[in-house]
Amino acid sequence: MTSAFKLMKEKKVFNIITNLSAFGFSPLVQMIIFAFLKIIQ
């Protein structure tokens, strides 16, 4: 996997988390989701 692709994927994940934030998810929930996504990647 190239770093550019990895960066794109990271940005996509970040965008998802940002969108969840807009729905009222707390920062703690965002951190848990982000950690979970890191594990499954």
C-alpha distance matrix in Angstrom:
0.0 3.8 6.5 8.4 6.6 6.7 10.2 11.1 10.6 12.6 15.1 15.6 16.3 18.6 20.3 21.0 22.5 24.5 25.8 26.9 28.7 30.6 31.8 33.3 30.9 31.7 29.3 29.6 28.4 25.4 24.5 24.8 22.7 19.9 20.2 20.2 17.0 15.3 16.7 15.7 12.0
3.8 0.0 3.8 5.4 5.3 6.3 8.6 10.0 10.7 12.3 14.3 15.4 16.7 18.3 20.0 21.3 22.8 24.2 25.8 27.3 28.7 30.5 32.1 33.6 31.4 32.1 29.5 30.2 29.3 26.1 25.2 26.1 24.0 20.9 21.5 22.0 18.8 17.0 19.0 18.4 14.6
6.5 3.8 0.0 3.8 5.4 4.9 5.9 8.5 9.6 10.1 12.0 14.0 15.0 15.9 18.0 19.7 20.7 21.9 23.9 25.4 26.4 28.3 30.2 31.4 29.3 29.6 26.8 27.7 27.1 23.8 22.8 24.1 22.3 18.9 19.7 20.7 17.6 15.6 18.1 18.1 14.4
8.4 5.4 3.8 0.0 3.8 5.4 5.1 6.2 8.6 9.8 10.4 12.3 14.2 15.0 16.3 18.4 19.9 20.6 22.4 24.3 25.4 26.8 28.9 30.5 28.7 29.4 26.8 28.1 27.4 23.8 23.4 24.9 22.7 19.5 20.9 21.9 18.5 17.1 20.0 19.5 15.9
6.6 5.3 5.4 3.8 0.0 3.8 5.4 5.0 6.2 8.6 9.8 10.5 12.4 14.1 15.2 16.6 18.5 19.7 21.0 22.7 24.3 25.7 27.4 29.2 27.3 28.3 26.1 27.1 25.9 22.5 22.3 23.3 20.8 18.0 19.4 19.7 16.1 15.2 17.8 16.8 13.1
6.7 6.3 4.9 5.4 3.8 0.0 3.8 5.4 5.0 6.1 8.6 9.7 10.5 12.1 14.1 15.3 16.5 18.1 19.9 21.1 22.5 24.4 26.0 27.4 25.2 25.8 23.4 24.1 23.1 19.8 19.2 20.2 18.0 14.9 16.0 16.7 13.3 11.8 14.6 14.1 10.5
10.2 8.6 5.9 5.1 5.4 3.8 0.0 3.8 5.4 5.0 6.1 8.5 9.8 10.2 12.1 14.2 15.1 16.1 18.1 19.8 20.7 22.5 24.5 25.8 23.9 24.4 21.8 23.1 22.4 18.8 18.4 20.1 18.0 14.7 16.4 17.6 14.3 13.1 16.4 16.4 13.0
11.1 10.0 8.5 6.2 5.0 5.4 3.8 0.0 3.8 5.4 5.0 6.2 8.7 9.7 10.4 12.4 14.3 15.0 16.4 18.4 19.8 21.0 22.9 24.7 23.2 24.3 22.2 23.7 22.5 18.9 19.2 20.7 18.0 15.2 17.5 18.1 14.5 14.2 17.5 16.7 13.5
10.6 10.7 9.6 8.6 6.2 5.0 5.4 3.8 0.0 3.8 5.4 5.0 6.3 8.6 9.8 10.7 12.5 14.1 15.3 16.7 18.5 20.1 21.5 23.2 21.3 22.5 20.5 21.5 20.0 16.7 16.9 17.8 15.0 12.5 14.5 14.7 11.0 11.0 14.0 13.0 10.0
12.6 12.3 10.1 9.8 8.6 6.1 5.0 5.4 3.8 0.0 3.8 5.4 5.1 6.1 8.6 9.9 10.6 12.2 14.2 15.3 16.4 18.5 20.2 21.4 19.2 19.9 17.5 18.6 17.6 14.1 14.0 15.4 13.1 10.0 12.2 13.2 9.9 9.4 13.0 13.0 10.3
15.1 14.3 12.0 10.4 9.8 8.6 6.1 5.0 5.4 3.8 0.0 3.8 5.4 4.9 6.1 8.6 9.7 10.2 12.1 14.1 15.0 16.4 18.6 20.0 18.5 19.5 17.3 19.2 18.1 14.4 15.0 17.0 14.5 11.7 14.6 15.7 12.5 12.7 16.4 16.2 13.8
15.6 15.4 14.0 12.3 10.5 9.7 8.5 6.2 5.0 5.4 3.8 0.0 3.8 5.4 5.1 6.3 8.7 9.8 10.5 12.4 14.2 15.4 16.9 18.9 17.5 19.1 17.6 19.2 17.5 14.1 15.3 16.6 13.4 11.5 14.6 14.8 11.4 12.6 15.9 14.9 12.8
16.3 16.7 15.0 14.2 12.4 10.5 9.8 8.7 6.3 5.1 5.4 3.8 0.0 3.8 5.4 5.1 6.3 8.6 9.8 10.6 12.4 14.4 15.6 17.0 15.0 16.3 14.7 15.9 14.1 10.7 11.7 12.8 9.7 7.7 10.9 11.1 8.0 9.5 12.8 12.2 10.8
18.6 18.3 15.9 15.0 14.1 12.1 10.2 9.7 8.6 6.1 4.9 5.4 3.8 0.0 3.8 5.4 5.1 6.1 8.6 9.8 10.5 12.5 14.5 15.5 13.8 14.6 12.6 14.5 13.4 9.7 10.8 12.9 10.5 8.2 11.7 12.9 10.5 11.4 15.0 15.2 13.8
20.3 20.0 18.0 16.3 15.2 14.1 12.1 10.4 9.8 8.6 6.1 5.1 5.4 3.8 0.0 3.8 5.4 4.9 6.1 8.6 9.7 10.6 12.7 14.5 13.6 15.2 14.0 16.4 14.8 11.3 13.4 15.3 12.4 11.1 14.8 15.4 12.9 14.5 17.8 17.4 16.2
21.0 21.3 19.7 18.4 16.6 15.3 14.2 12.4 10.7 9.9 8.6 6.3 5.1 5.4 3.8 0.0 3.8 5.4 5.1 6.2 8.7 9.9 10.8 12.9 11.6 13.7 13.2 14.9 12.6 9.6 12.2 13.2 9.9 9.5 13.3 13.1 10.8 13.3 16.2 15.4 14.9
22.5 22.8 20.7 19.9 18.5 16.5 15.1 14.3 12.5 10.6 9.7 8.7 6.3 5.1 5.4 3.8 0.0 3.8 5.4 5.0 6.2 8.8 9.9 10.8 8.9 10.4 9.4 11.3 9.4 6.1 8.8 10.4 7.8 7.4 11.2 11.8 10.4 12.5 15.4 15.5 15.4
24.5 24.2 21.9 20.6 19.7 18.1 16.1 15.0 14.1 12.2 10.2 9.8 8.6 6.1 4.9 5.4 3.8 0.0 3.8 5.4 5.0 6.5 9.0 10.1 9.4 10.8 10.0 12.8 11.6 8.4 11.2 13.5 11.4 10.8 14.5 15.5 14.1 15.9 19.0 19.2 18.7
25.8 25.8 23.9 22.4 21.0 19.9 18.1 16.4 15.3 14.2 12.1 10.5 9.8 8.6 6.1 5.1 5.4 3.8 0.0 3.8 5.3 5.1 6.7 9.1 9.1 11.7 12.1 14.6 12.6 10.1 13.5 14.9 12.3 12.7 16.4 16.6 15.1 17.6 20.3 19.9 19.7
26.9 27.3 25.4 24.3 22.7 21.1 19.8 18.4 16.7 15.3 14.1 12.4 10.6 9.8 8.6 6.2 5.0 5.4 3.8 0.0 3.8 5.3 5.1 6.8 5.8 8.8 9.8 11.8 9.2 7.5 11.2 12.1 9.8 11.1 14.5 14.5 13.7 16.5 18.8 18.6 19.1
28.7 28.7 26.4 25.4 24.3 22.5 20.7 19.8 18.5 16.4 15.0 14.2 12.4 10.5 9.7 8.7 6.2 5.0 5.3 3.8 0.0 3.8 5.3 5.2 4.9 6.7 7.5 10.4 9.1 7.3 10.9 12.7 11.3 12.1 15.4 16.2 15.8 18.0 20.5 20.9 21.3
30.6 30.5 28.3 26.8 25.7 24.4 22.5 21.0 20.1 18.5 16.4 15.4 14.4 12.5 10.6 9.9 8.8 6.5 5.1 5.3 3.8 0.0 3.8 5.4 7.2 9.7 11.1 14.0 12.5 11.1 14.6 16.3 14.6 15.5 18.9 19.4 18.7 21.1 23.7 23.7 24.0
31.8 32.1 30.2 28.9 27.4 26.0 24.5 22.9 21.5 20.2 18.6 16.9 15.6 14.5 12.7 10.8 9.9 9.0 6.7 5.1 5.3 3.8 0.0 3.8 5.9 9.3 11.7 13.9 11.7 11.2 15.0 15.8 14.0 15.8 19.0 18.9 18.6 21.4 23.5 23.2 24.0
33.3 33.6 31.4 30.5 29.2 27.4 25.8 24.7 23.2 21.4 20.0 18.9 17.0 15.5 14.5 12.9 10.8 10.1 9.1 6.8 5.2 5.4 3.8 0.0 3.8 6.3 9.3 11.4 9.9 10.2 13.7 14.6 13.8 15.7 18.5 18.8 19.2 21.7 23.7 24.0 25.0
30.9 31.4 29.3 28.7 27.3 25.2 23.9 23.2 21.3 19.2 18.5 17.5 15.0 13.8 13.6 11.6 8.9 9.4 9.1 5.8 4.9 7.2 5.9 3.8 0.0 3.8 6.7 8.1 6.1 6.7 10.2 10.9 10.3 12.4 14.9 15.3 16.0 18.4 20.2 20.7 22.0
31.7 32.1 29.6 29.4 28.3 25.8 24.4 24.3 22.5 19.9 19.5 19.1 16.3 14.6 15.2 13.7 10.4 10.8 11.7 8.8 6.7 9.7 9.3 6.3 3.8 0.0 3.8 5.3 5.3 6.4 8.8 10.1 10.8 12.4 14.4 15.5 16.7 18.5 20.3 21.5 22.7
29.3 29.5 26.8 26.8 26.1 23.4 21.8 22.2 20.5 17.5 17.3 17.6 14.7 12.6 14.0 13.2 9.4 10.0 12.1 9.8 7.5 11.1 11.7 9.3 6.7 3.8 0.0 3.8 5.5 4.9 6.2 8.7 9.8 10.3 12.2 14.1 15.1 16.3 18.4 20.0 21.0
29.6 30.2 27.7 28.1 27.1 24.1 23.1 23.7 21.5 18.6 19.2 19.2 15.9 14.5 16.4 14.9 11.3 12.8 14.6 11.8 10.4 14.0 13.9 11.4 8.1 5.3 3.8 0.0 3.8 5.4 5.1 6.3 8.7 9.8 10.6 12.4 14.3 15.3 16.7 18.7 20.2
28.4 29.3 27.1 27.4 25.9 23.1 22.4 22.5 20.0 17.6 18.1 17.5 14.1 13.4 14.8 12.6 9.4 11.6 12.6 9.2 9.1 12.5 11.7 9.9 6.1 5.3 5.5 3.8 0.0 3.8 5.4 5.1 6.2 8.5 9.9 10.5 12.3 14.2 15.4 16.7 18.4
25.4 26.1 23.8 23.8 22.5 19.8 18.8 18.9 16.7 14.1 14.4 14.1 10.7 9.7 11.3 9.6 6.1 8.4 10.1 7.5 7.3 11.1 11.2 10.2 6.7 6.4 4.9 5.4 3.8 0.0 3.8 5.5 5.1 6.0 8.5 9.8 10.5 12.2 14.3 15.5 16.5
24.5 25.2 22.8 23.4 22.3 19.2 18.4 19.2 16.9 14.0 15.0 15.3 11.7 10.8 13.4 12.2 8.8 11.2 13.5 11.2 10.9 14.6 15.0 13.7 10.2 8.8 6.2 5.1 5.4 3.8 0.0 3.8 5.5 5.0 6.0 8.5 9.8 10.4 12.3 14.4 15.4
24.8 26.1 24.1 24.9 23.3 20.2 20.1 20.7 17.8 15.4 17.0 16.6 12.8 12.9 15.3 13.2 10.4 13.5 14.9 12.1 12.7 16.3 15.8 14.6 10.9 10.1 8.7 6.3 5.1 5.5 3.8 0.0 3.8 5.4 5.1 6.1 8.6 9.8 10.7 12.5 14.4
22.7 24.0 22.3 22.7 20.8 18.0 18.0 18.0 15.0 13.1 14.5 13.4 9.7 10.5 12.4 9.9 7.8 11.4 12.3 9.8 11.3 14.6 14.0 13.8 10.3 10.8 9.8 8.7 6.2 5.1 5.5 3.8 0.0 3.8 5.5 5.0 6.2 8.6 9.9 10.7 12.3
19.9 20.9 18.9 19.5 18.0 14.9 14.7 15.2 12.5 10.0 11.7 11.5 7.7 8.2 11.1 9.5 7.4 10.8 12.7 11.1 12.1 15.5 15.8 15.7 12.4 12.4 10.3 9.8 8.5 6.0 5.0 5.4 3.8 0.0 3.8 5.4 5.1 6.2 8.8 10.1 10.7
20.2 21.5 19.7 20.9 19.4 16.0 16.4 17.5 14.5 12.2 14.6 14.6 10.9 11.7 14.8 13.3 11.2 14.5 16.4 14.5 15.4 18.9 19.0 18.5 14.9 14.4 12.2 10.6 9.9 8.5 6.0 5.1 5.5 3.8 0.0 3.8 5.5 5.0 6.4 8.9 10.1
20.2 22.0 20.7 21.9 19.7 16.7 17.6 18.1 14.7 13.2 15.7 14.8 11.1 12.9 15.4 13.1 11.8 15.5 16.6 14.5 16.2 19.4 18.9 18.8 15.3 15.5 14.1 12.4 10.5 9.8 8.5 6.1 5.0 5.4 3.8 0.0 3.8 5.4 5.1 6.4 8.7
17.0 18.8 17.6 18.5 16.1 13.3 14.3 14.5 11.0 9.9 12.5 11.4 8.0 10.5 12.9 10.8 10.4 14.1 15.1 13.7 15.8 18.7 18.6 19.2 16.0 16.7 15.1 14.3 12.3 10.5 9.8 8.6 6.2 5.1 5.5 3.8 0.0 3.8 5.4 5.3 6.2
15.3 17.0 15.6 17.1 15.2 11.8 13.1 14.2 11.0 9.4 12.7 12.6 9.5 11.4 14.5 13.3 12.5 15.9 17.6 16.5 18.0 21.1 21.4 21.7 18.4 18.5 16.3 15.3 14.2 12.2 10.4 9.8 8.6 6.2 5.0 5.4 3.8 0.0 3.8 5.7 5.4
16.7 19.0 18.1 20.0 17.8 14.6 16.4 17.5 14.0 13.0 16.4 15.9 12.8 15.0 17.8 16.2 15.4 19.0 20.3 18.8 20.5 23.7 23.5 23.7 20.2 20.3 18.4 16.7 15.4 14.3 12.3 10.7 9.9 8.8 6.4 5.1 5.4 3.8 0.0 3.8 5.6
15.7 18.4 18.1 19.5 16.8 14.1 16.4 16.7 13.0 13.0 16.2 14.9 12.2 15.2 17.4 15.4 15.5 19.2 19.9 18.6 20.9 23.7 23.2 24.0 20.7 21.5 20.0 18.7 16.7 15.5 14.4 12.5 10.7 10.1 8.9 6.4 5.3 5.7 3.8 0.0 3.8
12.0 14.6 14.4 15.9 13.1 10.5 13.0 13.5 10.0 10.3 13.8 12.8 10.8 13.8 16.2 14.9 15.4 18.7 19.7 19.1 21.3 24.0 24.0 25.0 22.0 22.7 21.0 20.2 18.4 16.5 15.4 14.4 12.3 10.7 10.1 8.7 6.2 5.4 5.6 3.8 0.0
